[in-house]
Amino acid sequence: QGGVKAVHWYGLAAAHGNRKAMHNLAVAYASGIGGKKNMAEAARWFAKAASLGLSDSQFNLAVLYERGDG
């Protein structure tokens, strides 16, 4: 249940432009926290945070591309 709540709040913050929330939401999607894994959504949120300059998201997005995932 904690994962579902986390994804909910990360989603709200991400929708309002918080790049760290975007990153954490992407991690949750990639890990299946709060539900099933969704690599396409993970890549989408990593890309949004990466475009806002978050280096961890830039790295994670590169890893997804390298693996052909998402």
C-alpha positions as CSV (number, residue, x, y, z in Angstrom):
1,Q,0.0,0.0,0.0
2,G,2.9,2.4,0.7
3,G,4.1,2.0,-2.9
4,V,0.7,2.9,-4.3
5,K,0.6,6.0,-2.1
6,A,4.1,7.0,-3.1
7,V,3.3,6.6,-6.8
8,H,0.2,8.8,-6.3
9,W,2.1,11.6,-4.7
10,Y,5.0,11.4,-7.0
11,G,2.6,11.6,-9.9
12,L,1.0,14.7,-8.6
13,A,4.3,16.4,-8.0
14,A,5.6,15.3,-11.4
15,A,2.5,16.7,-13.1
16,H,3.3,20.0,-11.5
17,G,6.9,20.0,-12.8
18,N,8.9,18.6,-10.0
19,R,11.8,16.9,-11.7
20,K,12.9,14.8,-8.7
21,A,9.3,13.5,-8.5
22,M,9.4,12.7,-12.2
23,H,12.6,10.7,-11.6
24,N,11.2,8.8,-8.6
25,L,8.0,8.1,-10.5
26,A,10.1,6.6,-13.3
27,V,12.0,4.5,-10.9
28,A,8.7,3.2,-9.4
29,Y,7.4,2.3,-12.9
30,A,10.7,0.6,-13.8
31,S,10.7,-1.4,-10.5
32,G,7.0,-2.2,-10.4
33,I,6.5,-0.3,-7.1
34,G,2.8,0.2,-6.6
35,G,1.8,-2.0,-9.5
36,K,3.1,-3.7,-12.5
37,K,6.4,-2.7,-14.2
38,N,5.8,-0.3,-17.0
39,M,9.0,0.4,-18.9
40,A,7.4,2.7,-21.4
41,E,6.1,5.0,-18.6
42,A,9.5,4.8,-16.9
43,A,11.2,5.9,-20.0
44,R,8.7,8.7,-20.5
45,W,9.2,10.1,-17.0
46,F,13.0,9.7,-17.1
47,A,13.0,11.6,-20.4
48,K,10.9,14.4,-18.9
49,A,13.2,14.7,-15.9
50,A,16.3,14.4,-18.1
51,S,15.1,17.2,-20.3
52,L,15.0,19.4,-17.1
53,G,18.6,18.6,-16.4
54,L,18.4,15.8,-13.8
55,S,21.6,13.9,-14.4
56,D,20.4,10.7,-12.7
57,S,17.4,10.6,-15.1
58,Q,19.7,11.2,-18.0
59,F,21.8,8.2,-16.9
60,N,18.9,5.9,-16.3
61,L,17.3,6.9,-19.6
62,A,20.6,6.0,-21.4
63,V,20.6,2.6,-19.6
64,L,17.1,1.9,-20.8
65,Y,18.1,2.9,-24.4
66,E,21.2,0.7,-24.2
67,R,19.0,-2.3,-23.1
68,G,16.3,-1.5,-25.6
69,D,13.9,-1.3,-22.8
70,G,11.0,1.2,-22.7
